Amino acid sequence: MKLFQKYQENIDYLTDKLGVGKSFDVVKRDITIGGKNASIFFIDGFAKDDIMLFIMEELQGTKHDEIVPNVLQKLISKKIPYIECTESDDYKEIEYMILSGASVLFVEGVYKAIVLDTRTYPARGPEEPDLEKVTRGSRDGFVETIIFNTALVRRRIRDPNLRFEIFNVGRRTKTDIVVGYIEDITNDDLVKSIKEKLNQIDTDSLIMAEKSLEEYILGKTFNPFPQARFTERPDVTAAHLLEGHIILIVDTTPSVMILPVTIFHFTQHAEDYYQNPTIGTYMRWVRFLAIFFSLIASPLWLVLANNTNFLPQALSFIGPKEIGEIPLIIQFLILEVGLDMLRIASIHTPNALTTSLGIIGALLLSDFAVKVGWIIPETVLYTAISGIGMFATPSIEFSLAMRLFRILLLIGGGFFGIYGFLITFLIFLITLYKTKSFGGINYLWPLIPFNGRAFSTIIMRKPIPEVKLRPEILRTKDKTTKK
C-alpha cells in the first residue's frame, strides 16, 4: 500500500492505525518546516532525545526558499543533519520502522516519508554469561539488543565477507532475525535452506525468541536431543562462523543459535581453548567421563545391585547392605524428581536465598530421608554422582536430554532387570543414530561415519596451529584455514 497523495490523509491514516491518543507512548509531533506543515511520528522511549531536539531545531529554523523546489531532496541532503536517513512511500515499511523505534517525518506537498533511524534500545552492558564462564578469556557476552550482538561478532571477525542478513518474522511481533555467515566459507545450500525456512514461517509471534524459531526451522519432533547449539559467548560464535557454520541472532534474546551441529558440539567448552593443549585435553576427557556418568551411574548400579549373582568377586561390594522399606527403583525415582524440584526451585529463588535452599534441599532433606528409612545412602550417592555429571555438561539442553534417558534406563533396569536395561540402552543408541542435524548432517559425525582426523580433534585438544582443515561435514567452499 502506497502513501496517499494528500498530506492530511496520510497523517489521519497513521494516527488511527498507530493509536495516537490511545497509546500514550505513540507520539505525533506537528511542526512547521519552511512554511509547510509537517508531522513526526515516533515511539516514546525509543527516540534519542538529544538527536531529536537537534534535528527539530534545524528543521524549524528552515526558511521557505531553502527547500523549494525539490523539497524532499533538499531536506535529506542539506537540512537534516543525521547520518541514517532514507525515504519511503510504502505504508507497511513505514509502520514497521515506527514500531521498531525509528522516527518518520511527513511534509506537506511531499509524496514520500523521511525515515530517521534515531532509535535507541533499553539495554544492559555485555557481561560474562552465567552458563559459559571461563577462568581465562573474554568476559563479554551477548545482550538482548540485536545490533549490539552483531557488533560483538564483527569486533572479532573483520572480514568483508562476513554477512548479516536481516529477516522479519511474526505478523504481530515482527521479530528481527539476523542470519550470519561468511560468504566465501559457508556452503551456499545451507544458507539458502535457512532463508527458505525463515520465509516459510507463518505465525503471529516468536515470543519465546530463539527456542520458538528452533522448532519452526528444525521441524516438529519429540526427540529430546538438541539439534541446534545455543551460546551467549561472542568468541564461541566467531569460532563457529570461521568453521563454516551459520548463526541465527534473534532480537530480545542474548542467545545465538548455531547450525548445523553434531553431538560433539555439546561436549566442548571455551575453557578447553583458553588452557594449554594438554590441560585442555585432560579437561575434555574429564567432561566426557562426567557426561557418561550422568547417563549410566545410577541405572548401572541399580541393575548390578538387583543382580549380584552376575558380579565377580572383585565387585562383590556393589549393592546395599540394607534395602530399606522402599524398593530401590522407587528410591531413585524419588531422588530424581527431588533433584528436579530442587533445580526448579533454585531458578525461582532470589540469589540471596539460593545457598540456604541448597543446604535445606541437598543436605537436610536427604539426611532426614535416610534417617527415617525412605532411602539408603547408596542411592543418594549415585544420584549425586549423576547430578554432578549433568551439571558438568556444557549444554543444558543436552544435559536434560541425557537426564531423560537416565530416568528411562532406571525404569527399564529397575522393573525389567538387566534385559530391560539393555533394551533401553539400545533405544538410546538408536535414537542417537537416527537423529539428524540441520541439512541432514549425521548427529554422530565424525564417529558415524567415521573420520579419523576429525575424531582425533574431538578426543584431543590440539594446538591451534595444527588445526588446518575445516569440518568436512559442513562442505565448506574454503576447506583450509591456511594459505
N, C-alpha and C positions, 0 to 999 in steps of 0.2 A: 504494500500500500504506500503510495507516494504522498508527499505533502500536498495540501490544498493550495490553490493559487492565491487565496486571500489570507493575509496575516492573522486576522481575528479568528477565522475558522480554525486555524492551526492551534492557536492559544486556547480556544474553548475546548477543542477536542482533547488536547493533552491535559488540560485542567480537570476535565471529567474523568479521563482514563486513569490518571495517576492518583486521583482522590485528593487534589489540592483543597484544603479547607476541612477535609475529613481526617486525613492523616497529618498529625502535627509536624512530622519530620519531612514532609514533601513541601518544598518551598518554591514559590514563584515570585521572582523579584522584578517589578516593572521599572524600567529606566528609559531615559531619552538619549539617543546617540545621534548627534548632528541634526537635531530637529526631527528625527524619526523615532516612532515608538519601538520599544524593544522589550523583550522579556527573557529572563534567565531562569531555567528550571534546574534544581539540584536537590540532593538529599542532605538534610542537616546531619552533621556527624561524619560525612564522607568528604565534604569540600574543605580544602585548606583555607582557613580564614585569611591568612596574610596574603596568599596569592589572589584570592577572590577580591579582596579590598584593593589590591594593586591594579588588577585588570579593570575593575569597575571605575576606579578613579581615572584611569587613562581613557576609558570609553566615554564617560560622562563629560570629559573635557574636550571631546572631539567636536570640531566645527563642521557645518554642512558641506562646505566646499572642499574639505579634506577627504571626503569619502565618495563623492559623486563625480563622474559616473563610475560604474563598476564597483558598487558598494561592497559586495562580498569579497572580491579580490583585494581591495584596498584595506578592508578591515583585517583580513588574515595576514597580509604581507606587511602592513605598516602600523596598524593601530592596536593589535593585540600582542602585548609583549610576553608571549608564552611559547614554549617550545612545542608541546604536544597539542596541536591544533589541526583539526580536519573539518571537512564539510560532509553533509549527508542530506538526502531527501527521502530516505526510507523510514517510515514510522516504526517498523519493527526494530531496526537498528537503533533509532533514537531512544525508544523506550528502554531497550536493553542497556544502553550506555548510561542513561539517567539512573536506572535501578542498580547499576553496577558502581555508581558513585561519581560518574563524570558530570560535568555541567554542560547544558545545551542552551545556546543563545539563538533567539529568533529576532529578526529585524524586519520592520515593515518595508515591503517592497522587494524583499529578497526571498527567492523561492527555494532556498536551501537553508538548513540549520547549521550553525557552527558548533562543533563538539570540542569542548575544552577538557582535557584529561587532568583535572585539578584534584583528583581523588587521593585520599589517604585513608588507610585502614587501621582500626584498632589492632595493635599487635604487641606481643611480648618480644623480648630480646632472645636471640639464639642461645639456648642453654644445652648442656650435655644431656642426652636422653637417659632417662632412668633405666630403661631396659637394655641399653647397649653401652654401659660405662667401660672405660679402659683406664689402666694405670698410667699409660703414657700415650700421648696423641692429642689431636684437636679436641676442644671442648665445646665446639658449636654444634647445634642441631637444628633440624628443620622447625619451622613455626607454622602458624595457621594461615599465613598470607602467601599466596602463590608466587607473587613477584619476588619476594624475599628468598624463597626456596630456589627459584631458577638462578638468582644472583649467587647464592651459596655454591651452586654447582659450577657456574661459569667462572667463579673465582679460582676453581681448581682445574678446569679444562678450558684453556684459552685457545681453542681450536675453532677456526672459522667454519668447519664442517659440523659443529655441534648445532643441532636443530631442536627448537622448542616450538611445536605447532599447537595452537590452542583450539579447543573444541568447546561446544556449549551443549550440555545435556540437561534435560528436565524442563517440561513445559512451564512449570511454575517456579521452580528454584533457579533455573538457568545456571546450573553449576558450571564453573570454568574447570576444564580438564586440559592439562598440557601433556602432550606426547613428546618425550625426549629421546634422542638417539644421535649417533654420529654417522653422518650420511655416507662417508666412504668406508665405513667399517660394517655397519649393521646390515643384515640381509633384507633386501627390498620386500620380499614376500611377507616377512614377519611384520614389517612396518605397514604394508598395505592391509594385511589381515586385521591388525589392531584398529586402523582407521575405519575399516568397514564395520567392525563390531561396534565402534562408538557411534557411527552414523545410523546404525540399525536400532539403537536403544530408544524405546518409546515408553516414557514414563513421566509422571508428574514431577518426581523429585529423586535426588540422590542424597537424602537427608543423612544417611549413615556413611556418606562420603565414600572412601576407597573400598570399604567392605561391600557396600551395595554395588559399586562398579565391578568388583571382582566377580560377583555372581552373574552379572549380565555378560561379562566377557568370557568367563570360563564355562558358563552353562549351568544347568540345573543338575546337581549331583549331591548325593548323601555320603560321598567318600570323605572321611574325616581328614585325610592327608591334605595339607595346604599345597596348592599348585601355583601360588604366587608368593614371592618373598616381600615382606614389608620392612623398611628400615627408616630410622629417623636421623641417620648419620650422613652428611654430605660426602665424606670421604669414601664410605662404602658405596654410595650411589655412583660416584665418579669412577671408582674401580670397575663396577659392573658395566657402565657405559663404554669404557675403554676395552672391555672384553667383547662387546658386541650385543649386549642386552638392550632392551627397551625399558624406559621408565615411564610411569604414569603419575603425574602430580595432580592431586585434586584440591581445589581451593577449600579453605576452612579446616584442613587437617594437616598435622605435622608428619604424617607417614607418607612415604613414597613406595609405590608398587613396582616391583622388578619382574619382568617377564622376558623370556621363559626361564624356568629354573628346574633343577633336579633335587633329589632328596639331600644331596650332599651340600647344597647351598644353605640348608637349615642347620648344619652341624659346624659351620665355620663362624668365626668371630673376628672382629677387627683386632682384638688383643693379640691374636697369633702373629700379625704382621707388624706390631709395634714392639715385638720382642726378638731376641736373637733366634735364627732359624732352628737351632737345637732346642731352645726353650719353647719356641712356638710349636714344634713337633710334639714335644712332651705334653704340652697343654692340650693339644689336639687329641692325643691318644687318651688322656685322662677324660676328656669330654666324650669321646666315643664310648669309653667304659661306663661313664655316668649315664649316658643315653641308653646303653644296653641294660644296665641295672634298673633303670626306671621302668623298663618293659618287663624284665624277666625275674627280678629278685624275689618278690613276694609270691608270684604264681609258682615258680620252680620250687621254692622252699615248701609251699603248701602241698604240692604233688609228692615231693620226697618224704615229707612228714607223714603223709597218709599212706605211703607205700615204702616203709622202711625195709621191707624184705628185698627191695631192689638195690639197697645200698651196700657197698663193700665195707669191710671192717674199718677202713681208714676214715669213712664218713659216718660212722655209727653215732656220732654226737648230734647229727641233724635230727630234729624232731623235738617236740616239747616233752618235758618230764611230767607235766600235769596239763591236761587239755582244758580243764575248766568246765563251767556249766553250759557254755555256748559253743557250738561247733566252730572249728577253725575258719571255715569259709564264711560263716556269718560274722565272725570277729573281723576278718579282713574287710568285708564289705562295709561294716560299721565304721572302721577306721578310714576307708577310702572316702565314704560320704562325709565323715567328720573332717577330713583334711580339706575337702572341697568347701565345706561350710566355713572352715577357718579362713581359707583363701578369699572367699566371697566377703566374709565379714571384715577382713583386713582392708579390702578395697573401699568399703563403705565407712570405715572408721577414720576419724581425724588422725593426722600424723602424730599428734601428741599422745594419742592413746594406743597406737599400734603395738608398742613394746608391752604394755600391760595386757593387751589382747593375746599376744604371743605367749606370754607367761601363763595366763589363765588357760588358753586353749591347748598349747603344746605340752605344758608341764603338769599343771594341777589336774586337768581333766583326765589325762592318760594315767597319771599316778593313782587317782581315785578309782578309775575304771579297773586297774589291775588289782587294787586292794579289795574291791567289792566282788571280784571274781568274774566280771564281764569278759575281760580279755586277759591274755597272758603276755608276759614281757617280750617273748619272741615275735609275736605278731606286731607289736609296737615297733620293735627294732627293724624288721624287714619293711614295714610300711614307711618308716623314716628314711631308710636307705633309698627306697623307690622315690620318695618325695624329694630327697636331695638331688637324685639324678634328674628328676623332672625340672627342678629349678636351675640346674646346671646346663640345661638345653638352651641354646641361644635364641631360638624362635619359640615364642609362647604358643603359636598356632600348632607347631609341630609337637611340642611337649604335651599339649592337650590331646592330640590325636593318639600319641603313644599311651597316654593315661587311659583313654577309652579302650584301647586294645588290651591294656594290662587288666582292666576290670573283666573284659571278656575272657581272658586267659584264666583269671581267678575263678570265674563261674564254670568254665569248661573243665578245669582241673579239679575244682572243689566238688562238683556234683557228679562228674563222669570219669574221674580218675585220670590216669596217665594218658589214656586214649583220647579223652576229651581235651586234655591239654595239647596233645599233638595235633588233633584236628583243628583246634582253634588257632594254633600257631601256623598251621598250613594255610588257613584262611587269611591270616595276617600277611604271609608271604605272597599269596596270590593277589591280594589287594594291592600290595606294593608293585607287583609285576605288571598288573593291568592298568595302573594309574598312568595317565599321560599328562604332560605339562602342555602349556600353550604351544600351538603349532605342531602337535603330535609328537613332541620330543619325549623320549623314554625317560621315565622318572628315575630309574636306577642307573642311568649312564653316569660314569664310564664302567660300571660293574657289569651291566647288561644293556647293550652289547659291550663286551669287554674291550677296553682301550688301555693298554699298559702304561703308556706315557701319561695320559690324563689321570689315571688312577693313582699313579705314584705321586702326583702333585697334590692329591687329596690326602693320602696317607702321610706324606711328608710335607712339612712347611719348607719349601725350597727357597734358597736365596733369590731375591727378586731378579738379579741379572741373569739367572739361569732360566727364567720363565720367558720363553721367546715366542711361543705359539698360543694363539687364542683358542678357546674351546671349539673342537671340530663340530660338535653337535649344533652350534649356532649357525654354521655355514656362512661365515663372515666373508665380506669382499676382500678385506685385508687380513690375511691369516697370520701374520707375524708382527711382533712389536719391535723388531729390529730391521734396519735397512742395510 
